[in-house]
């Protein structure tokens, strides 16, 4: 059971990191267009 919780937390953490990278990439590409 502990392993499942650890895996879930790791999955959420990875998802948040990818979302942050996506937002930063989106923001940088928008500033370049201007």
CHARMM internal coordinates of N, CA and C (Angstrom, degrees):
IC EDIT
DIST 1 N 1 CA 1.4672
DIST 1 CA 1 C 1.5282
ANGL 1 N 1 CA 1 C 109.91
DIST 1 C 2 N 1.3317
ANGL 1 CA 1 C 2 N 116.46
DIHE 1 N 1 CA 1 C 2 N -41.78
DIST 2 N 2 CA 1.4658
ANGL 1 C 2 N 2 CA 119.49
DIHE 1 CA 1 C 2 N 2 CA 179.82
DIST 2 CA 2 C 1.5242
ANGL 2 N 2 CA 2 C 110.52
DIHE 1 C 2 N 2 CA 2 C -62.02
DIST 2 C 3 N 1.3235
ANGL 2 CA 2 C 3 N 116.04
DIHE 2 N 2 CA 2 C 3 N -37.88
DIST 3 N 3 CA 1.4651
ANGL 2 C 3 N 3 CA 120.18
DIHE 2 CA 2 C 3 N 3 CA -179.38
DIST 3 CA 3 C 1.5234
ANGL 3 N 3 CA 3 C 110.67
DIHE 2 C 3 N 3 CA 3 C -62.50
DIST 3 C 4 N 1.3361
ANGL 3 CA 3 C 4 N 115.92
DIHE 3 N 3 CA 3 C 4 N -38.16
DIST 4 N 4 CA 1.4594
ANGL 3 C 4 N 4 CA 120.23
DIHE 3 CA 3 C 4 N 4 CA -179.17
DIST 4 CA 4 C 1.5300
ANGL 4 N 4 CA 4 C 110.42
DIHE 3 C 4 N 4 CA 4 C -66.18
DIST 4 C 5 N 1.3264
ANGL 4 CA 4 C 5 N 116.80
DIHE 4 N 4 CA 4 C 5 N -42.49
DIST 5 N 5 CA 1.4679
ANGL 4 C 5 N 5 CA 121.16
DIHE 4 CA 4 C 5 N 5 CA 179.03
DIST 5 CA 5 C 1.5274
ANGL 5 N 5 CA 5 C 109.66
DIHE 4 C 5 N 5 CA 5 C -63.81
DIST 5 C 6 N 1.3281
ANGL 5 CA 5 C 6 N 116.59
DIHE 5 N 5 CA 5 C 6 N -42.59
DIST 6 N 6 CA 1.4651
ANGL 5 C 6 N 6 CA 121.04
DIHE 5 CA 5 C 6 N 6 CA 179.42
DIST 6 CA 6 C 1.5233
ANGL 6 N 6 CA 6 C 110.19
DIHE 5 C 6 N 6 CA 6 C -61.82
DIST 6 C 7 N 1.3420
ANGL 6 CA 6 C 7 N 116.35
DIHE 6 N 6 CA 6 C 7 N -43.73
DIST 7 N 7 CA 1.4643
ANGL 6 C 7 N 7 CA 121.25
DIHE 6 CA 6 C 7 N 7 CA 179.95
DIST 7 CA 7 C 1.5229
ANGL 7 N 7 CA 7 C 110.22
DIHE 6 C 7 N 7 CA 7 C -62.72
DIST 7 C 8 N 1.3470
ANGL 7 CA 7 C 8 N 116.33
DIHE 7 N 7 CA 7 C 8 N -41.33
DIST 8 N 8 CA 1.4670
ANGL 7 C 8 N 8 CA 120.90
DIHE 7 CA 7 C 8 N 8 CA -179.57
DIST 8 CA 8 C 1.5221
ANGL 8 N 8 CA 8 C 110.41
DIHE 7 C 8 N 8 CA 8 C -64.42
DIST 8 C 9 N 1.3356
ANGL 8 CA 8 C 9 N 116.91
DIHE 8 N 8 CA 8 C 9 N -44.47
DIST 9 N 9 CA 1.4703
ANGL 8 C 9 N 9 CA 120.52
DIHE 8 CA 8 C 9 N 9 CA 179.58
DIST 9 CA 9 C 1.5231
ANGL 9 N 9 CA 9 C 109.98
DIHE 8 C 9 N 9 CA 9 C -62.17
DIST 9 C 10 N 1.3197
ANGL 9 CA 9 C 10 N 116.83
DIHE 9 N 9 CA 9 C 10 N -41.77
DIST 10 N 10 CA 1.4625
ANGL 9 C 10 N 10 CA 121.08
DIHE 9 CA 9 C 10 N 10 CA -179.52
DIST 10 CA 10 C 1.5284
ANGL 10 N 10 CA 10 C 109.67
DIHE 9 C 10 N 10 CA 10 C -63.88
DIST 10 C 11 N 1.3224
ANGL 10 CA 10 C 11 N 116.67
DIHE 10 N 10 CA 10 C 11 N -41.26
DIST 11 N 11 CA 1.4641
ANGL 10 C 11 N 11 CA 121.57
DIHE 10 CA 10 C 11 N 11 CA 179.65
DIST 11 CA 11 C 1.5285
ANGL 11 N 11 CA 11 C 110.54
DIHE 10 C 11 N 11 CA 11 C -62.57
DIST 11 C 12 N 1.3267
ANGL 11 CA 11 C 12 N 116.49
DIHE 11 N 11 CA 11 C 12 N -45.01
DIST 12 N 12 CA 1.4693
ANGL 11 C 12 N 12 CA 120.70
DIHE 11 CA 11 C 12 N 12 CA 179.72
DIST 12 CA 12 C 1.5246
ANGL 12 N 12 CA 12 C 109.90
DIHE 11 C 12 N 12 CA 12 C -63.74
DIST 12 C 13 N 1.3280
ANGL 12 CA 12 C 13 N 116.99
DIHE 12 N 12 CA 12 C 13 N -42.69
DIST 13 N 13 CA 1.4697
ANGL 12 C 13 N 13 CA 121.32
DIHE 12 CA 12 C 13 N 13 CA -179.74
DIST 13 CA 13 C 1.5245
ANGL 13 N 13 CA 13 C 110.38
DIHE 12 C 13 N 13 CA 13 C -61.32
DIST 13 C 14 N 1.3342
ANGL 13 CA 13 C 14 N 116.94
DIHE 13 N 13 CA 13 C 14 N -44.27
DIST 14 N 14 CA 1.4641
ANGL 13 C 14 N 14 CA 120.86
DIHE 13 CA 13 C 14 N 14 CA 179.39
DIST 14 CA 14 C 1.5180
ANGL 14 N 14 CA 14 C 110.53
DIHE 13 C 14 N 14 CA 14 C -63.81
DIST 14 C 15 N 1.3273
ANGL 14 CA 14 C 15 N 116.93
DIHE 14 N 14 CA 14 C 15 N -40.78
DIST 15 N 15 CA 1.4595
ANGL 14 C 15 N 15 CA 121.12
DIHE 14 CA 14 C 15 N 15 CA -179.95
DIST 15 CA 15 C 1.5274
ANGL 15 N 15 CA 15 C 110.57
DIHE 14 C 15 N 15 CA 15 C -63.04
DIST 15 C 16 N 1.3410
ANGL 15 CA 15 C 16 N 116.80
DIHE 15 N 15 CA 15 C 16 N -42.79
DIST 16 N 16 CA 1.4627
ANGL 15 C 16 N 16 CA 120.91
DIHE 15 CA 15 C 16 N 16 CA 179.59
DIST 16 CA 16 C 1.5200
ANGL 16 N 16 CA 16 C 110.14
DIHE 15 C 16 N 16 CA 16 C -63.98
DIST 16 C 17 N 1.3282
ANGL 16 CA 16 C 17 N 117.17
DIHE 16 N 16 CA 16 C 17 N -40.58
DIST 17 N 17 CA 1.4651
ANGL 16 C 17 N 17 CA 121.07
DIHE 16 CA 16 C 17 N 17 CA 179.98
DIST 17 CA 17 C 1.5250
ANGL 17 N 17 CA 17 C 110.28
DIHE 16 C 17 N 17 CA 17 C -63.42
DIST 17 C 18 N 1.3243
ANGL 17 CA 17 C 18 N 116.83
DIHE 17 N 17 CA 17 C 18 N -43.50
DIST 18 N 18 CA 1.4693
ANGL 17 C 18 N 18 CA 120.52
DIHE 17 CA 17 C 18 N 18 CA 179.12
DIST 18 CA 18 C 1.5196
ANGL 18 N 18 CA 18 C 110.11
DIHE 17 C 18 N 18 CA 18 C -64.13
DIST 18 C 19 N 1.3296
ANGL 18 CA 18 C 19 N 116.94
DIHE 18 N 18 CA 18 C 19 N -38.91
DIST 19 N 19 CA 1.4604
ANGL 18 C 19 N 19 CA 120.59
DIHE 18 CA 18 C 19 N 19 CA 179.66
DIST 19 CA 19 C 1.5231
ANGL 19 N 19 CA 19 C 110.05
DIHE 18 C 19 N 19 CA 19 C -64.28
DIST 19 C 20 N 1.3468
ANGL 19 CA 19 C 20 N 117.32
DIHE 19 N 19 CA 19 C 20 N -42.47
DIST 20 N 20 CA 1.4697
ANGL 19 C 20 N 20 CA 121.18
DIHE 19 CA 19 C 20 N 20 CA 179.16
DIST 20 CA 20 C 1.5204
ANGL 20 N 20 CA 20 C 110.24
DIHE 19 C 20 N 20 CA 20 C -63.07
DIST 20 C 21 N 1.3259
ANGL 20 CA 20 C 21 N 117.12
DIHE 20 N 20 CA 20 C 21 N -43.11
DIST 21 N 21 CA 1.4649
ANGL 20 C 21 N 21 CA 121.06
DIHE 20 CA 20 C 21 N 21 CA -180.00
DIST 21 CA 21 C 1.5291
ANGL 21 N 21 CA 21 C 109.37
DIHE 20 C 21 N 21 CA 21 C -63.25
DIST 21 C 22 N 1.3293
ANGL 21 CA 21 C 22 N 116.70
DIHE 21 N 21 CA 21 C 22 N -41.73
DIST 22 N 22 CA 1.4583
ANGL 21 C 22 N 22 CA 121.15
DIHE 21 CA 21 C 22 N 22 CA 179.76
DIST 22 CA 22 C 1.5182
ANGL 22 N 22 CA 22 C 111.39
DIHE 21 C 22 N 22 CA 22 C -62.72
DIST 22 C 23 N 1.3383
ANGL 22 CA 22 C 23 N 116.95
DIHE 22 N 22 CA 22 C 23 N -41.52
DIST 23 N 23 CA 1.4620
ANGL 22 C 23 N 23 CA 121.16
DIHE 22 CA 22 C 23 N 23 CA 180.00
DIST 23 CA 23 C 1.5257
ANGL 23 N 23 CA 23 C 109.94
DIHE 22 C 23 N 23 CA 23 C -66.06
DIST 23 C 24 N 1.3191
ANGL 23 CA 23 C 24 N 116.82
DIHE 23 N 23 CA 23 C 24 N -43.88
DIST 24 N 24 CA 1.4679
ANGL 23 C 24 N 24 CA 120.81
DIHE 23 CA 23 C 24 N 24 CA -179.91
DIST 24 CA 24 C 1.5250
ANGL 24 N 24 CA 24 C 110.10
DIHE 23 C 24 N 24 CA 24 C -63.96
DIST 24 C 25 N 1.3244
ANGL 24 CA 24 C 25 N 116.82
DIHE 24 N 24 CA 24 C 25 N -42.01
DIST 25 N 25 CA 1.4701
ANGL 24 C 25 N 25 CA 121.27
DIHE 24 CA 24 C 25 N 25 CA 179.78
DIST 25 CA 25 C 1.5310
ANGL 25 N 25 CA 25 C 109.71
DIHE 24 C 25 N 25 CA 25 C -64.61
DIST 25 C 26 N 1.3271
ANGL 25 CA 25 C 26 N 116.61
DIHE 25 N 25 CA 25 C 26 N -41.98
DIST 26 N 26 CA 1.4582
ANGL 25 C 26 N 26 CA 121.53
DIHE 25 CA 25 C 26 N 26 CA 178.09
DIST 26 CA 26 C 1.5262
ANGL 26 N 26 CA 26 C 109.90
DIHE 25 C 26 N 26 CA 26 C -61.12
DIST 26 C 27 N 1.3290
ANGL 26 CA 26 C 27 N 116.56
DIHE 26 N 26 CA 26 C 27 N -46.03
DIST 27 N 27 CA 1.4630
ANGL 26 C 27 N 27 CA 121.73
DIHE 26 CA 26 C 27 N 27 CA -177.94
DIST 27 CA 27 C 1.5231
ANGL 27 N 27 CA 27 C 110.85
DIHE 26 C 27 N 27 CA 27 C -63.42
DIST 27 C 28 N 1.3251
ANGL 27 CA 27 C 28 N 117.27
DIHE 27 N 27 CA 27 C 28 N -43.76
DIST 28 N 28 CA 1.4685
ANGL 27 C 28 N 28 CA 120.86
DIHE 27 CA 27 C 28 N 28 CA -178.09
DIST 28 CA 28 C 1.5282
ANGL 28 N 28 CA 28 C 110.39
DIHE 27 C 28 N 28 CA 28 C -66.70
DIST 28 C 29 N 1.3178
ANGL 28 CA 28 C 29 N 117.80
DIHE 28 N 28 CA 28 C 29 N -37.82
DIST 29 N 29 CA 1.4693
ANGL 28 C 29 N 29 CA 120.27
DIHE 28 CA 28 C 29 N 29 CA -179.80
DIST 29 CA 29 C 1.5300
ANGL 29 N 29 CA 29 C 110.01
DIHE 28 C 29 N 29 CA 29 C -70.14
DIST 29 C 30 N 1.3194
ANGL 29 CA 29 C 30 N 117.55
DIHE 29 N 29 CA 29 C 30 N -31.84
DIST 30 N 30 CA 1.4647
ANGL 29 C 30 N 30 CA 120.54
DIHE 29 CA 29 C 30 N 30 CA 178.00
DIST 30 CA 30 C 1.5230
ANGL 30 N 30 CA 30 C 110.34
DIHE 29 C 30 N 30 CA 30 C -68.95
DIST 30 C 31 N 1.3243
ANGL 30 CA 30 C 31 N 117.69
DIHE 30 N 30 CA 30 C 31 N -41.06
DIST 31 N 31 CA 1.4640
ANGL 30 C 31 N 31 CA 120.76
DIHE 30 CA 30 C 31 N 31 CA -178.72
DIST 31 CA 31 C 1.5252
ANGL 31 N 31 CA 31 C 110.15
DIHE 30 C 31 N 31 CA 31 C -68.24
DIST 31 C 32 N 1.3261
ANGL 31 CA 31 C 32 N 117.22
DIHE 31 N 31 CA 31 C 32 N -31.60
DIST 32 N 32 CA 1.4681
ANGL 31 C 32 N 32 CA 120.20
DIHE 31 CA 31 C 32 N 32 CA 179.64
DIST 32 CA 32 C 1.5242
ANGL 32 N 32 CA 32 C 110.84
DIHE 31 C 32 N 32 CA 32 C -67.71
DIST 32 C 33 N 1.3267
ANGL 32 CA 32 C 33 N 117.40
DIHE 32 N 32 CA 32 C 33 N -35.22
DIST 33 N 33 CA 1.4686
ANGL 32 C 33 N 33 CA 121.26
DIHE 32 CA 32 C 33 N 33 CA -179.48
DIST 33 CA 33 C 1.5179
ANGL 33 N 33 CA 33 C 110.88
DIHE 32 C 33 N 33 CA 33 C -65.34
DIST 33 C 34 N 1.3212
ANGL 33 CA 33 C 34 N 116.94
DIHE 33 N 33 CA 33 C 34 N -34.69
DIST 34 N 34 CA 1.4721
ANGL 33 C 34 N 34 CA 120.90
DIHE 33 CA 33 C 34 N 34 CA 179.69
DIST 34 CA 34 C 1.5171
ANGL 34 N 34 CA 34 C 109.12
DIHE 33 C 34 N 34 CA 34 C -72.68
END
COOR INIT
IC SEED 1 N 1 CA 1 C
IC BUILD
